[in-house]
Amino acid sequence: MKIIQLTILVLILCCGIFTWACAEPPNPAAQKTPLPFDSHRAFEILKKQCEFGPRPPGSEAHRKTRDYLFTELKKYTDSVTLQPYTSEVDTIDDPPQRKTLHMNNIIAEFGSSHSETLLLAAHWDTRPCADRDPNRDKQREPILGANDGASGVAVLLEIARILKATPPPRRIIIILFDGEDYGKTTDQMFFGSRYFAKNMGKWKPDYGILLDMIGDKDLQIPIERFSWEANPEFALAIWRRAEKLGLAPFQRKLGYKVMDDHVPLIRAGIPMVNIIDFDYPHWHTLEDTVDKCSPKSLEIVGKLVVNIIYEGL
Ligand SMILES: [Zn+2]
């Protein structure tokens, strides 16, 4: 009798342990842990863009960079699209010439289209004239745009690698805008974001983050004012997250109001926040070069964006 009772007890215990083992859910944290952001790889992507030279629309370097970025993104997702458009512009020549610019936004899609969509944006073109250069004779030369252009793109291409390795819990659209920095006046700039704001189609996001000029060695990022005025809670949530992650360059105070690619989207009803360090002495000069940027700065911004992708806000 005792043997039978003991056998039943052992069977119950074994079944219990077996059931518990089977019922244990997979560890969601283990599944979601993304690859770490590789700052050196991101910096190589920044350098690679600069090796093409200045990249204003219409230039040979611009065409080569477009092909390079398209090919790179194709390594990480099958869904990469060129979104072409043209604009009539006045060139920087004296007197200005009227010409047609051919431009392309580059759009890559990751994750399920049935979930909320986060847009991550940067501009890939560079300014055709160094109109803030202290040397007046050089002000018609095109800038290299290591920080103003290449830095945001570098972070997003490194993030594309992470997104392929660890599928995100929400849909991510990476968009590289063209024609952000073309003209002398704001009506001759932001061509890519203005076009996208009117032609979002299947890529229409629920909210988005713009990265611009985030490669500066001396990185300091206050809250950009257009972003704050349009969506204060969204902006604050990003800076709070940066604080939580110990990313000291993010300063929870208001900075400049910077007209940039986020504004056409805000006007189209998309909550957008611009992460930008506008205190950059080499802005729109020939000194916006690789040596003014650092892998560490790319990493700080990359870490924050990766955290937001996988943890949400
Ligand atoms: Zn610029």
Residues whose N, C-alpha, C, O or C-beta is under 5 A from the ligand:
A	BS01	ZN	D148 D181
